[in-house]
Amino acid sequence: MNYQTFKQQIVSGLKKQLGSDVTITVQDIIKNNDTHLDGLTILSPKYNLSPTIYLDYYYRQYELGRPFDALLSDILATYRENCPGGRIDISFFTDYDKVKSRIILKLVNYERNRTLLSSVPHYRFLDLAVVFHCLLNSGSYGNATILIHNHHLPYWNITRDDLYALAMQNTPRLMHYDLRDMTEVLHGLFPEEEAFSLHKGTDALCPMYVLSNEQKLYGSSCILYDNLLQSFASRLGCDFYILPSSVHEVLLIPADDRTSCLELSAMVKDVNSSQLSREEILSDHVYYFSRESGQITM
């Protein structure tokens, strides 16, 4: 079946499973880098929030041969696993005194998000843009965030500068940075022998360090944390390159005789084109941190 029929059949199948009192909608959701996805939501009288389930992924699975009934069961299980435990009080978002302690920042690509940036407060940073989110409490909705739009500012009677000051204070506090050597990261992902082999291959080029946050959510923004990069440069005793491996993390590589900026740039572009989904891409450019100036440049 084609994609339109697939979506209709999914909605019909879910209604049969969940009953007539639920409202099921499929909407075009614009994600990072102007990525358009079909987001399915299921609203029940029991709940006032619903997880968004993206049907594009499930249709790709269908095209690869997964049975329709198995995909329908997966979607239903995902909905039930991620539903809030009851009706959630979201009135806090109208109360600035409650929101201000949850405002965090995120880095996105400037050119790839021009449409989005026209409607949200932001700052230009190199070829990137700083945007702002409200981080929901951890719990049944996990690491959910709400993007802050221009119309929120007059409602809260604040400015873009107020947002930035709050985000610079809140983000390091709510999203603690996580900086580790690539060896440690690989040992956490693979068996010891395989991790050693993988790291030996990457270390032949140069040592690498992975910078993100503990939640692994929008971790590339850690490069904006006060004094973090300067302290790392002092520890290394040299300048370093910053490779934007995704919106969620960056790689830090010491700038020495073994390091070729051209090779690093080629590596970033290759990973972006072959390993990442469109919405995960941060930039095709490599950045440079100078220990002397304390500045990031392209």
C-alpha positions in Angstrom: 0.0 0.0 0.0 1.1 3.6 -0.5 2.0 6.0 2.3 -1.4 7.8 2.3 -3.3 4.5 2.6 -0.8 3.3 5.3 -1.6 6.4 7.4 -5.3 5.9 7.0 -5.1 2.2 7.9 -3.0 3.0 11.0 -5.6 5.5 12.3 -8.4 3.1 11.6 -6.6 0.2 13.3 -5.8 2.3 16.4 -9.5 3.5 16.7 -10.6 -0.2 16.7 -8.1 -0.9 19.5 -8.7 2.2 21.6 -12.4 2.9 21.2 -14.4 5.7 19.8 -13.8 8.1 22.7 -10.2 8.9 21.6 -9.2 11.5 19.1 -6.5 10.5 16.7 -4.8 13.1 14.5 -1.9 13.1 12.0 -0.2 16.5 11.5 2.8 17.8 9.6 5.4 18.5 12.3 8.4 20.7 11.4 11.5 19.4 13.2 15.1 20.6 13.2 16.6 21.5 9.8 13.2 22.0 8.2 12.5 18.3 8.4 8.8 17.6 7.9 7.4 14.5 9.6 3.9 13.1 10.1 3.2 13.2 13.8 0.4 11.0 15.2 -1.2 12.0 18.5 -3.9 10.1 20.5 -5.9 12.2 22.9 -8.0 10.3 25.4 -10.5 11.8 27.9 -8.2 10.4 30.6 -5.2 12.5 29.5 -4.6 16.0 28.2 -1.2 15.2 26.7 -0.1 12.6 24.2 3.3 11.5 22.9 3.9 12.3 19.3 4.6 9.2 17.2 6.2 9.7 13.8 4.7 7.5 11.1 7.4 8.1 8.5 9.7 5.7 10.5 7.0 3.0 10.6 6.3 3.2 6.9 10.0 2.7 6.1 9.8 -0.4 8.3 6.7 -1.5 6.3 8.6 -1.0 3.0 11.4 -3.2 4.4 8.9 -6.0 4.9 7.6 -5.8 8.5 4.0 -6.9 8.8 1.4 -4.2 9.1 -0.1 -5.8 12.3 3.3 -5.8 14.0 3.8 -2.1 13.2 0.3 -1.3 14.6 1.1 -3.2 17.8 4.4 -1.3 18.1 2.7 2.1 17.7 0.1 1.1 20.3 2.8 -0.1 22.7 4.8 3.1 22.2 1.7 5.2 23.0 0.9 3.2 26.2 4.5 3.3 27.4 4.9 7.0 26.9 1.5 8.2 28.1 1.4 10.4 31.2 0.1 8.8 34.3 -3.0 10.9 34.2 -4.0 14.5 33.4 -0.9 16.8 33.6 -1.1 20.3 34.8 0.5 22.4 32.0 -0.8 25.7 33.3 2.8 26.4 34.6 3.7 27.5 31.0 1.5 30.6 31.5 3.3 31.5 34.7 6.6 33.1 34.0 7.8 32.6 37.6 7.5 28.8 37.1 8.9 28.8 33.5 12.0 30.9 34.1 13.9 28.3 36.0 13.4 25.8 33.1 14.5 27.8 30.1 17.4 26.2 28.3 19.2 26.8 25.0 19.8 24.7 21.9 22.1 25.1 19.0 20.8 24.6 15.4 22.0 25.3 12.0 21.2 28.8 10.8 20.7 28.3 7.1 18.8 25.0 7.4 16.3 26.6 9.9 15.6 30.0 8.4 11.8 29.4 8.3 11.7 28.3 11.9 14.0 31.2 13.0 11.5 33.7 11.7 9.1 32.8 14.4 11.3 32.1 17.4 13.7 34.3 19.4 17.3 33.5 18.6 20.9 34.7 18.3 23.3 34.1 15.4 26.5 32.3 16.4 28.9 31.6 13.6 26.9 29.4 11.1 24.6 28.4 13.9 21.7 29.9 15.9 20.9 29.7 19.6 17.2 29.0 20.2 15.3 28.5 23.5 13.2 25.7 25.0 11.4 25.1 28.2 12.5 21.8 29.7 9.7 19.8 31.3 10.3 17.8 34.5 11.7 14.4 34.1 9.3 11.6 34.7 6.7 9.9 32.5 7.3 12.4 29.7 11.1 12.0 29.9 13.1 14.8 28.4 10.3 16.6 26.7 10.8 20.3 25.8 8.6 23.1 24.5 10.1 25.5 21.9 9.7 29.1 22.9 8.2 31.4 20.2 8.2 35.1 19.7 4.7 35.4 20.9 5.7 34.1 24.3 7.9 37.1 25.1 5.2 39.8 25.3 3.0 37.4 27.2 5.7 36.9 29.8 6.8 40.6 29.5 10.4 39.7 28.9 13.0 40.3 26.2 15.2 38.1 24.1 18.2 39.2 26.2 16.3 38.0 29.3 15.8 34.6 27.7 19.5 34.3 26.9 20.6 35.3 30.4 18.3 32.7 31.9 19.3 30.0 29.5 23.0 30.6 30.1 22.4 30.2 33.8 19.9 27.3 33.7 21.3 25.0 31.0 24.6 24.1 32.7 22.6 23.5 35.9 19.8 21.4 34.4 21.9 19.7 31.7 25.2 18.9 33.3 28.1 18.5 30.8 29.6 15.1 30.1 33.2 15.2 28.7 34.9 11.9 28.1 37.8 10.4 26.2 36.6 8.4 23.2 38.1 5.3 24.7 35.7 5.5 27.7 32.8 6.1 25.4 33.6 3.1 23.2 34.1 0.8 26.2 30.6 1.8 27.3 29.1 0.8 23.9 31.0 -2.2 22.8 32.7 -5.3 24.2 36.3 -4.7 25.3 38.1 -6.2 22.4 35.9 -4.5 19.8 36.1 -1.1 21.7 39.9 -1.4 21.7 40.0 -2.1 18.0 37.7 0.8 17.2 39.6 3.3 19.3 42.9 2.1 17.9 41.6 3.1 14.4 40.4 6.5 15.5 43.4 7.3 17.6 45.7 6.6 14.6 44.4 10.0 13.3 44.4 11.9 16.7 43.0 11.5 20.2 39.3 12.4 20.5 37.0 13.6 23.3 33.2 13.5 23.3 31.4 16.5 24.8 27.6 16.3 25.5 25.4 16.5 28.5 24.2 13.8 30.8 20.8 13.6 29.1 22.4 13.4 25.6 19.8 16.0 24.6 21.0 19.1 22.6 24.4 18.4 24.1 26.2 20.5 21.4 25.1 23.6 23.4 27.8 22.7 26.0 30.3 24.6 23.9 28.6 27.7 25.1 29.0 26.9 28.8 31.1 29.5 30.7 34.8 28.5 31.0 34.2 24.9 30.0 36.3 25.0 26.8 38.9 27.2 28.3 39.4 24.8 31.1 39.7 21.9 28.7 42.3 23.8 26.6 44.3 24.5 29.7 44.2 20.8 30.6 45.3 19.8 27.1 47.9 22.5 26.9 46.9 23.4 23.4 44.2 24.6 21.1 41.6 22.2 19.7 39.2 21.6 16.9 35.4 21.2 17.5 33.6 18.7 15.3 29.8 19.0 15.2 29.0 15.4 15.2 25.2 16.1 15.8 22.9 18.5 17.6 23.4 16.3 20.7 27.2 16.1 20.9 30.5 17.4 19.5 34.0 15.9 19.3 37.1 17.8 20.6 40.4 17.0 18.9 43.7 18.6 19.9 45.3 20.8 17.3 48.8 19.4 16.7 51.0 18.2 13.8 48.9 15.1 13.4 45.7 17.0 12.8 44.5 18.1 9.4 41.6 20.5 9.2 40.8 19.3 5.7 40.6 15.7 6.8 38.4 16.6 9.7 36.1 18.7 7.5 35.8 15.8 5.1 35.0 13.4 8.0 32.2 15.7 9.3 30.6 16.0 5.9 30.8 12.2 5.4 29.2 11.5 8.7 26.4 14.0 8.1 25.6 12.6 4.7 25.8 8.9 5.5 25.2 8.4 9.3 22.9 11.0 10.6 19.2 11.7 10.0 18.4 15.2 8.5 17.1 16.5 11.8 20.3 15.5 13.8 22.7 17.5 11.6 24.3 20.5 13.3 26.8 21.8 10.7 29.2 20.7 7.9 31.9 23.0 9.3 34.7 22.4 11.7 35.4 25.0 14.5 38.6 26.0 16.2 39.0 27.0 19.9 42.0 29.2 20.7 43.4 28.8 24.2 44.9 32.3 23.9 41.8 34.2 22.8 39.2 31.9 24.5 37.1 32.2 21.3 35.5 29.7 18.9 36.1 30.4 15.2 35.3 28.6 11.9 
